[in-house]
């Protein structure tokens, strides 16, 4: 189901419409209930659409954190974020992003632009899917950008594919922490407890999607310490080359948030990054749930 960019919405299933919004991926979906009453057939359709388009936008709905958790659990078990202090007290599965503090919760906020990544790449089994909900949205800035790492891999020349297939990169939460320090100099040191809990993990540089069989570039520049068999400098050069290819405009969709938007993306097929907003003028609060790895399989024919 590859639709023309900005095509009119078509019916994907009874009551569910889909409209592709970027040249190679990403689609807006309407008609899927998110408030706990989604049926199996509707869920099958949604998962099938996710595998086809990799990023789904469910526009301007109103859900509570409990609704979001209940719906997300229909896709699979949920992760608890490594920064437990940035989760909701009554719903630990909900990771909060932004510059808001309330009800004993402090959202995770970084003053630097976050680099391209896929969520939870530092876990031995990375997450399958993330769901991101706009609770408080600034009137300008704070877009989330998605890179179609699948189409980007397909567009590589054969020599580059042969060069990188089979390479493995070491992902580390401590590497991410060290990368963020220049932007957040007051951040506490990476603790021995976290170091023991989250040791470096080797991941394929080119991933093969377990459902679609498609290959994609697994690039997380701020999380990868090095590529196995290469020194740090050479690793950084290769990753930068691949990232410059992957974040070319033809592979990128930038989502301008409206309050109540829910965006669902497949971490096995795309990368994403934040953009800046004026935190001195505006508040932002986003709720994220993350489905554990090896959970979201084929549901529809």
Secondary structure by P-SEA (a helix, b strand, c coil): cccccccccccccccbbbbbccccbbbbbccccccccccaaaaaaaaaaaaaccbbbbccccccaaaaaaaaaaaccccccccccccccccccbbbbcccccccccccccccccccccccccccccccbbbbbbcccccccbbbbbbaaaaaaaaccaaaaaacccbbbbbbaaaaaaaacccccccccccaaaaaaccbbbbbcccccccccbbbbbcccccccccccccaaaaaaaaaaaaaaaaccccbbbbbccccbbbbbccccccccccccccccbbbbbbbbbbcccccccccc
